[in-house]
Amino acid sequence: MLKVSSNPHIRSKDTTSRIMQYVVIALLPATVFGVFNFGLHALLLVLVTVAATVLTEYIYDRCMKKKISIGDFSAVVTGLLLALNLPPKAPLWIGVIGGVFAIIVVKMLFGGLGQNFMNPALGARCFLLISFTSIMTNFDCDAYTGATPLAAIKSGEGAPELLNMIIGRTAGTIGETSMIALLIGAVFLLVMKVIDLRVPASYILSFVVFILLFSGRGLDINYILSQLAGGGLMLGAFFMATDYVTRPITKNGQYVFGIFLGIMTGIFRIFGPSAEGVSYAIILGNLLVPLIERVTKPTAFGKKLRSSKTPKDGV
């Protein structure tokens, strides 16, 4: 039996597993720097979290008698992203709980890859932030003590040297501190055409415009760069907001999505009690994706909306 479908017939060498492998490769610079910056425990936390997500998906598939899906590497990406969003000294069981929640609650219960309505890694991180706030906001480690750069700015203490923030020699989560490492990974994804700049560029530009208008600092370049280099903005903009499943599929919708994320991140950082806001901004954006896609749905080629002044047939 041959299945015949209508044209156009589009073929691509890219597969889900290959795309996910590219994302893993792109995250390696930030991962390696995080381990170098924070030590052996950070490495153990990354390995345990990734193992938890992969093993959870495997066990779920076996229990539900479904095809084993760990070969698509999506569970690896989820575990790695979640680990990079954890404090470097968080206990290992935090990674296990977060990994199980990300795979079962956010991903598999909604049908698996392609059906989840929010980014699994961010959904798990927000769950951990709510459930274990003291652990998830404790960034003290052997290398650094005290507040993160954004928390220091928020409290009026002043940020660390900008060069240290760009390189990553500051407190923070395992994967968010080095702006250079994250940009290296982002360039790799852009070159491999895994992502484009519609979401990240509109996200970052709208965020910059927001803090220019509402931060009260005016055109303070050092403050703007500190806001970009500190926290999870670069990690979120290039690696989580660009998630194929939870971003809009329409081109105009992706611009709207990015602008919404930039505004919400600015609101959380400038007016909210917390110094960060990327995770919650992206989660809220994920929830609005169906509405954004409906509003930005393009008109079919050759179809014209009938004007109220256009006479009907036979009139």
N, C-alpha and C positions, 0 to 999 in steps of 0.2 A: 504494500500500500504506500502510495506516494501522497504526501500532503502538499497541496498546491495553495499558495497564498498570493494575494494580490501584491503588485509592486507598489512602492520601491523595495528592492531587496538590499538591505544594508548589512554589511559584514564588517566586523572589527576583530583584530587580534587580541584586544583587551578583554580580559575576563574578570570576574569579581575577585578571584584569588590573586590575580596579577596586580590589580589596582590596590588591593589591601596590602600586598607585599611592598608596593611602592610607598605606601603610607608608612609602613613599619620602617623602611629604609630612611625615609625623610625624618622620622622621629629619632633615629639613632644619634645624631649629633647632640640633641638636647638631652637624651638619656645618658649618653657617655659623659657629658659635662656635668649633669646632675650627680652622677655617681662619683666623679672626680671631685666635685665641689662639696658633697655631703658625706661621702664615705661608704663603707661596706654595708651599713644598714639600709641605705637607700637602694643599693643593688638587690639586697634580699627582698625588700619591699616590692620592687618592680617584678622580680621573678615570681614571688608568691602570688601577687595580684594577677599576673598573666596566667599562671597555672590555675588559679581559681576560676577565672572566666572560661578557659578552655575546657577544664574538667567538668564544670557545671553544665556547659552546653552539651558535652559528650554524654553525661549521665542523663540529662533531660531527653535528648534524642533517643537514647536507649530505652528509657522508661516509657516514653510516648510511642515507641516503635516507629520512629521517623528515620529518614535517611540521615546518617551522620554528616553534620554540616561544618565540622571544625576545619575541614580542608579548605574552606574559602577564606580563612585567616581573619574573618571579621571579629571573632572572639579574641584573637591576639591583639588586634587594633584596639578593641574596647578595653582590654586589660591594661595595655600599655598607656593609653590615654588616661585611664583612671589613676594608674600609679603615678603618672607625671603630675597629676593634680592633688597628690597627697603630701602632707608635711613629711620631711625626710626622716623624722624620728617617730613617726606614727607606729604603733604596734602592728605586728604582722597580721593579727586577726582583723584589723580594720580593712586591710586589702582583701581578705577573704570575704568578709561580710559585704563589702562594696561590690566585689566581683559577682557574688551570687545574686545580689539584688539587681545589678545591671543586666545580667543575662536572663534570669527567670522573670522578674517583674516587669522590666522595661522592654525587653526584647522578645523572649519566647512566648510569653502569655498573650502577646498581640500578634503572633503569627510568625515570628522569626525575622530574619534579615529582609528589609524592604517593607515591613509592616509596622515597625515601631514608630510611634508618633513623636518621640523625642530622642535626643542623643543618649544612648545607654550610659556612657561614661559620665556625662554631666548629670543625668538623672540620679545615678548612684552617688555622685559627689554631693549633690544637694541633699539627698537622703542622709548621708553621713554628717553633713554640716548641721542638719536639724537634730539628728539623734545623738551625736557625739561632738557637740560644739567645742568643748574645752580641748579635746584632742585635735580636732581639725583646724583649730586656730592657734595652736601652739607650734611656733616655728623655731624655737630654741634648739640648737644643736651644738656639736663640738666646735664647729667653725664659726658660728654666728649666734649671738644672743640679742634679745631685744626685738623691737618691732620690725616688720617688713618695711620696705621703702614707702609704699603707699600709706601704710598706717602711720609712719613717721611724718609724712606730708600732711595727712589728715589731722594729726594732733598738734601740728605746728612746730615739731622738732626739727624739721628740715630733712631732706632726703640725703642718702649717701652721694658720693661723687658720681656724676653722670656716667663717666667712663666705667666705673665699677658696675653700675646698673646695666649698661649695654653689654659688657662682657659677661656679667652674671655673678660677680663676687658679692652677693647679698643674700639675705634671708628670704625664704619663700618656699613654694612647693618644689618638688624635685625637678620638674621640667619647665617651669615658667621663668626662671631667673635670667637665663642667657638669651638676650635678644639676637645676638649674632648666630648662635646655634639654631634658633628657631627660623631665622631668615634663610639660613643655608638650606634647611629642610624645605622651606616654602618655595625657594627657587627651584629645587629639584622637582617638586610636584608640578610647578608651572612649566618647566622644560619638558617633562614627561606628559604634559597635557592632562594630568589627573584633575587639576583644578584650574580655574581662571580667576581673573581679578575682580569680577563683578561684585561678589559678596565681600571679600576682604577689603577692597579699595573703598567701596561705599561705606563699609563699617568704620574703617579707620578715619576717613575724611569727615564723615558726619560726627564722629566722636570729637575730633579736633575742633570742628566748628562749634560744637556744643560747649566745650570747655572755654573756648575763646569768648563766647557770649555770656556764660553764666558762672564761670569760676571766680570772677572778680580779680583775676590776675592780669587780664588784658593780653597783650602779645608778649608773654613771657616765654621765650623759646626754651629755656632750661626747664621750666615747669611742664611745658607741653611734652618735651622729650622724656621727662621723668615719668609722666603719665603713660606714655607709650611703652617705655622700657620696663616699667614696674608692673607687677601683677601679671595676670594671665591674658592680657589683651592680644598679644601676638599668637600665643598658643590657641586661643579661642577663635581668632579671626581666620587663621589659615588652616587649622586642623579640625575644628569642631563645627564652626558655622558653615563650612563648605561641605559638610556631610551630605552625600547624594540623597539619602532617604529623607532627611528632616529639613532640607532647604526647599524653597520653591523651585519648580521645574521651568517656569516661564522666565524669560530674560528680564523683563521689566519687574517681575516679582522678586527676582534676586536683588535688584537695586533697592526696592522697597524694603525687603528683608534686612539688607545691610544697613540702611539708614535707620530703621527701627532699632536695630541692635546698638548702633552708635548712640542714639538718643537715650535709650534705656540704660546703657552702661554709664553714660554721663550723669543721668539722674541718680543712679545708685551711688556713684562715687562722690558726686558733689553734694547732694542733698540727703543721702541715706546715712544711717548710723555706721555702716561698714565702709571700709576703704576700698573694697573690691565690689564687683557687680557683674562680671562677665558671664559667669555660670547662670545666674538667674536671668540675665538678659537673653541669653541664647535659648534657655528653656521656654521663656515666655514667647520668644519669636517662633519656636517650633510649634507651639500651640496655635499660633495665628496663621501658620502656613496654608491651611485649606482656604481661609478667607482671602489671604493675599493672592493665591492662585486664581480664585474665582474673580476677584476684581481686575487682575492683570491678564486674564485669559485673552489671547489675541483673536481677532476676527478671522474666520476661515477665508482662505483666498477665493476671490470671486463672489463673496457674499456681501451684500449691502443691506444695512438696516433700513427698513422702510420709514420714511419720514412721515410725520402726521399730516403734512401738506401734500404728500404724493397721492394722486387720485388712484382709487382702486380700479381693478379690471372692470371694464364695461361702463365706467362712469365718466 
